[in-house]
Amino acid sequence: MLTSLVLQVRVEQAVRLPAGLGRASQALLLRLIQAQDAALSARLHDEEGLRPYTASNLVLGRRADGCLLAAPGESGWLRFTGLTEEVSACLRRLADDPPAMVDMDGCPLRVVGATMDAAQHPWAAQSDYPTLAARHLLAGENPPPRLTLEFVSPTTFRSSGRYVPMPLPELVFGSLSERWQAFAPVALSPEVRRFAAEMVVVSRYLLRTRSLPGKEGGLHIGFIGQVTFRTLNRDRYWLSVLNLLAEYAFFSGVGYGTAAGLGQVRSVPTPPRDA
């Protein structure tokens, strides 16, 4: 099961918080899961490696001088995704019975709505791995050779011990493939990263750099914006895999720190004119 839960929240007093609340959002998610399943929450907290969930930054108010500012009565939202049945089951229960209040970095927020319905919020959704796989891998038509991803929150990659704030095809599709292979019951070719490195190019982009806090302190550089990728051949299987991973990105995120607000991404229509 794949789930994307949006919690709609409202502030009841003036708010001044750090602009980057991804780790506070992650901590909130673990607390919400703990209220349902303490063992699962503890395991999610302690496990190393890829996380079977994502947590967004708080989308609320305005940002100035590294702070998030909001007036009483302003509304915003948080988003959590589940990449496994266990996590998704907790998110479904939260959608059905959300808490009245949540705490973000010491700030109380009133929960005024919770949804997994894309008709109610563009970042809400439900699906599953077989459905995504069938839609792309069993499609009767050849997939398009170009696809566009929009990186909505700051994104960066860890490669060979370094941070790489660039959407290189092998890093983007390699990251998505790793998440798919870790959690999906339908296997893809293990050569996704190699194919992306050799046969996928960036053909169009509109990007801006963003600073982001490092886990060990200091700042790293990430990017936001849109990137169009194009394949150098039209092999049907590989085009299907790339388009499948592009849709999966909505749930899985991409790159470093997706459990704490980074790497939020979605597939968008490719511009009609490509460089």
Helices and strands as residue ranges (DSSP letters): E 2-10, E 15-18, H 22-34, H 38-46, E 53-55, E 62-64, E 67-70, E 75-82, H 85-96, E 101-104, E 107-115, E 125-127, H 129-137, E 146-155, E 157-159, E 162-164, H 169-183, H 192-199, E 200-213, E 219-231, H 236-252, G 258-260, E 265-268
